[in-house]
Amino acid sequence: MNAQALRARLAGLVPPAESGDPDRVAGGPLVPAAVLVPLLPGPAPGVLLTQRTAHLPSHAGQVSFPGGRIEKTDASPEAAALREAREEIGIDPVRVDVLGRLGDYATITGYSITPVLGLLPEGVGLEGLDLVLSPDEVEAVFVLPLAVLLDPEAPRRRRTEYRGRWREFWVWPHPEHFIWGATAGILVQLAAVMRGE
């Protein structure tokens, strides 16, 4: 799917109401955060994802989008997402065409994440992005194929006990990575928008 087709699917993007984990930690305001949801157009289209390094104090080794807290110096969630993407994987903000936002996603750990959709340059592929991974934060970068994202049967619900309570969460199939949690929830939201639901 080329860039024009991706733009057409996301035209008139209107963020839905906040979604997220119904079992999130209660008490106190949510911490604002933003992530870049990088869409890679071309002959092998998909969504770019990162795997966090194993030594991080929180969410070590998990699959995520590039992103983090919105700082006081960030003019907007878009600015925060682009800054974080540059810091974590070396994406030059001028190479990202910001298309809009999905609805904010509340996490069990007390964050309100604003997913910012960004279209990467067409035809360069993952190799042509000249990514520079932050060794302190990112172990690897990979692509979830668009065909998987658009398959309504692909994401599955799983159930586990966490902090003495049972909770359910989304999981996306991938041969090498376990995609779950907030990242999986945001991907479910993106898939629904792209399928016109």
Wavefront OBJ file of the C-alpha trace (Angstrom):
o trace
v 0.000 0.000 0.000
v 1.477 3.320 -1.045
v 1.464 6.621 0.842
v -1.562 7.961 -1.044
v -3.638 4.882 -0.160
v -2.608 5.122 3.502
v -3.542 8.815 3.598
v -6.929 8.003 2.033
v -7.667 5.349 4.670
v -6.855 7.821 7.437
v -8.516 10.898 5.891
v -10.726 12.792 8.281
v -9.237 10.994 11.261
v -11.232 11.938 14.328
v -9.877 10.708 17.651
v -12.357 8.489 19.512
v -12.896 8.777 23.234
v -10.098 7.691 25.523
v -9.586 3.943 25.609
v -7.215 1.789 27.540
v -6.884 -0.586 30.404
v -9.996 -0.643 32.604
v -7.876 -1.962 35.489
v -5.356 0.884 35.414
v -3.893 2.019 38.690
v -6.326 4.431 40.329
v -5.374 7.495 42.290
v -3.879 10.735 41.077
v -3.879 12.275 37.628
v -2.594 10.395 34.610
v 0.873 11.324 33.359
v 0.664 12.690 29.782
v 2.757 10.815 27.231
v 2.928 10.545 23.455
v 4.108 7.899 21.008
v 4.819 8.018 17.312
v 2.962 5.334 15.358
v 5.217 5.203 12.266
v 3.519 3.898 9.120
v 5.854 2.532 6.461
v 4.308 2.673 2.944
v 5.551 0.796 -0.090
v 5.654 -2.767 -1.416
v 5.964 -4.213 2.119
v 3.828 -1.759 4.133
v 3.518 -1.937 7.879
v 3.859 -0.288 11.255
v 7.320 0.252 12.716
v 7.767 -1.023 16.280
v 10.659 -1.149 18.722
v 11.804 -3.658 21.306
v 13.045 -2.026 24.486
v 16.373 -3.064 25.974
v 16.381 -5.712 28.701
v 18.114 -3.518 31.310
v 15.479 -0.751 31.541
v 13.883 -0.286 34.984
v 10.332 -0.496 33.573
v 8.836 -2.350 30.615
v 12.206 -3.986 29.922
v 12.295 -6.014 26.714
v 8.742 -5.098 25.752
v 7.543 -4.078 22.301
v 6.565 -0.433 22.046
v 6.251 2.590 19.805
v 8.935 5.255 20.093
v 7.700 7.711 22.687
v 7.586 8.827 26.276
v 6.443 11.540 28.666
v 5.338 14.880 27.285
v 7.833 17.411 28.664
v 7.073 21.050 29.499
v 9.294 22.064 26.586
v 7.168 20.081 24.090
v 4.701 22.321 22.261
v 2.254 19.440 21.659
v 1.901 15.658 21.768
v 3.120 15.654 18.157
v 6.284 17.516 19.159
v 6.867 15.073 22.030
v 6.353 12.012 19.813
v 8.730 13.332 17.139
v 11.347 14.279 19.747
v 11.197 10.855 21.365
v 11.377 9.084 17.987
v 14.517 11.056 17.152
v 16.086 10.274 20.545
v 15.200 6.573 20.526
v 15.642 5.492 16.901
v 17.105 8.481 15.073
v 14.144 9.362 12.839
v 14.562 12.899 11.532
v 11.247 14.736 12.214
v 11.334 16.316 8.747
v 11.007 12.814 7.263
v 7.713 12.209 9.113
v 4.388 13.390 7.678
v 2.117 13.724 10.721
v -1.382 12.517 9.762
v -3.275 12.972 13.028
v -3.953 11.302 16.346
v -5.795 8.307 17.668
v -7.705 8.566 20.936
v -5.677 8.786 24.132
v -4.909 5.419 25.729
v -4.875 5.071 29.546
v -2.470 2.476 30.943
v -2.576 0.391 34.087
v 0.625 2.142 35.179
v -0.988 5.600 35.213
v -0.125 7.128 31.820
v -2.396 8.754 29.258
v -0.737 8.070 25.904
v -1.520 10.144 22.818
v -0.773 8.049 19.705
v 0.459 10.304 16.867
v 0.262 8.785 13.389
v 3.251 9.534 11.183
v 3.815 8.516 7.575
v 7.429 7.653 6.774
v 9.018 8.220 3.335
v 7.683 5.950 0.618
v 9.837 3.346 -1.050
v 12.819 3.463 1.297
v 11.927 0.459 3.433
v 13.227 -0.103 6.928
v 16.847 -0.206 5.742
v 16.565 3.145 3.938
v 15.497 5.032 7.056
v 19.102 5.120 8.347
v 17.932 4.487 11.905
v 20.291 5.006 14.832
v 19.064 3.078 17.873
v 19.678 4.479 21.342
v 21.655 1.702 23.075
v 20.167 2.760 26.421
v 16.564 2.291 25.278
v 16.113 0.263 22.085
v 17.279 -3.286 21.371
v 15.690 -3.712 17.926
v 13.323 -2.232 15.356
v 10.927 -4.313 13.272
v 7.784 -3.990 11.172
v 4.337 -5.462 11.806
v 2.986 -6.076 8.283
v -0.095 -4.101 7.272
v -1.760 -7.351 6.169
v -1.613 -8.558 9.791
v -2.865 -5.218 11.105
v -5.868 -5.235 8.763
v -6.828 -8.855 9.553
v -9.712 -8.689 12.053
v -8.862 -12.220 13.214
v -5.218 -11.400 14.018
v -5.402 -9.823 17.492
v -6.366 -12.172 20.308
v -7.518 -11.541 23.873
v -5.475 -13.132 26.646
v -6.191 -13.306 30.360
v -3.755 -13.288 33.257
v -3.640 -12.526 36.956
v -1.928 -9.243 37.812
v -1.647 -7.782 41.309
v -4.264 -10.201 42.614
v -6.811 -9.457 39.877
v -7.625 -11.098 36.575
v -7.215 -8.834 33.576
v -7.555 -9.197 29.821
v -5.322 -7.692 27.163
v -4.723 -7.806 23.415
v -1.899 -9.761 21.786
v -0.843 -9.474 18.124
v 0.815 -12.363 16.294
v 4.464 -12.039 15.309
v 7.023 -14.795 14.735
v 9.719 -13.170 16.885
v 8.094 -10.611 19.215
v 5.351 -10.626 21.854
v 3.164 -7.591 21.102
v 0.799 -6.844 23.981
v -0.260 -4.177 26.487
v -0.703 -0.547 25.494
v 1.091 -1.128 22.178
v -1.350 -3.884 21.222
v -4.319 -1.779 22.355
v -3.204 1.157 20.223
v -2.737 -1.196 17.249
v -6.321 -2.478 17.732
v -7.521 1.134 17.626
v -5.439 1.866 14.487
v -6.709 -1.289 12.760
v -10.328 -0.331 13.409
v -9.769 3.158 11.960
v -7.990 1.768 8.887
v -10.783 -0.768 8.288
v -13.361 2.051 8.547
v -15.031 0.680 11.681
l 1 2 3 4 5 6 7 8 9 10 11 12 13 14 15 16 17 18 19 20 21 22 23 24 25 26 27 28 29 30 31 32 33 34 35 36 37 38 39 40 41 42 43 44 45 46 47 48 49 50 51 52 53 54 55 56 57 58 59 60 61 62 63 64 65 66 67 68 69 70 71 72 73 74 75 76 77 78 79 80 81 82 83 84 85 86 87 88 89 90 91 92 93 94 95 96 97 98 99 100 101 102 103 104 105 106 107 108 109 110 111 112 113 114 115 116 117 118 119 120 121 122 123 124 125 126 127 128 129 130 131 132 133 134 135 136 137 138 139 140 141 142 143 144 145 146 147 148 149 150 151 152 153 154 155 156 157 158 159 160 161 162 163 164 165 166 167 168 169 170 171 172 173 174 175 176 177 178 179 180 181 182 183 184 185 186 187 188 189 190 191 192 193 194 195 196 197
